[in-house]
Amino acid sequence: MSPTETRPFVSPDELWSTGSPLRSFAESAITVGLFLCALVTVLTTTGIIVVLSVESVEFFRQSGVSLFDFLTGTELKPELSPPKYGILPLVWGTLVIAAGSTMIALPIGLLSAIYLSEYAPKHVRNLLKPALELLAGIPTIVYGYLALLIVTPMLKAIFEPIGIRVETFNALSACIVVGVMIIPLVSSLSEDVLSAVPRGLRESAYGLGATKFEVSTRIVLPAALSGVVASFILALSRAIGETMAVVLAAGMRPRITLNPFTSVETMTTYIVAVTNGEASHGSPKYLSLFAVGMALFVMTLMLNILSGLVLRRYREVYQ
């Protein structure tokens, strides 16, 4: 370009036009940024698996406990000689809390979702749904204090007059507070999938003379079954992984019992106890928390895989 010639004016729209170098560079940068964000999640999961696997192998090497004895043993007494590292009492306590809390949360959460989706007026729904979701924002340790200060005294007042002893730390109290804690997870996810069912299905059922209850239970709920079941499984996973509320409510006594009024210990509670205890770094007792964490990781992973299978198997696609 000669000195006498003027540079043509390039508008901002032309800079971002299709095929321009600036737009191509921006798209490439966005692609790289999104890829790095996705890579962080993959690397984090991989790192967790590697750390748990390496430390778990080291635990089995130092302790001399076989994998079979670790998974099926009924005694967890690291202080003995030789030490006992059976995690069956921990698995039992975890499953008891998870099963009890889901028995409370699933029906209440699902019925709440059906009401919000099918029955509640718009102004009531706009008030109740945020209020219900506020439960998810309460710190879990607060639920533990509620269990000690409210739930357990209520259980004592109800059952001890009829001769049933209720321990200060008990499984039933933990089931109640964890069940209340995961209600928003069930109700919010279920309400979203119920609301996503096409309006035409409802109108067709009403045109055939169905009542609102029949439409809700025989049309809308089956159509949203995959999402509802997935919310159940996610809530169960949350209950299995809960820590602080269970520590304060259920206590730390690893044992297998059918009495819900006695103390039990979950896998997460054991991890907290070992971490805050006097176990020296690198000792078999310290390394056992990684083995327990690996078992807990496998349990929640299986539930997540099951959730994905349910979604793919029963998902309804509407055009």
PyMOL commands that set and color helices and strands:
alter all, ss='L'
color gray80, all
select helices_A, chain A and resi 12-15+21-63+67-72+88-119+122-137+140-162+171-195+199-207+212-223+225-241+244-250+267-275+284-314
alter helices_A, ss='H'
color red, helices_A
select strands_A, chain A and resi 76-77+84-85
alter strands_A, ss='S'
color yellow, strands_A
deselect
rebuild
show_as cartoon
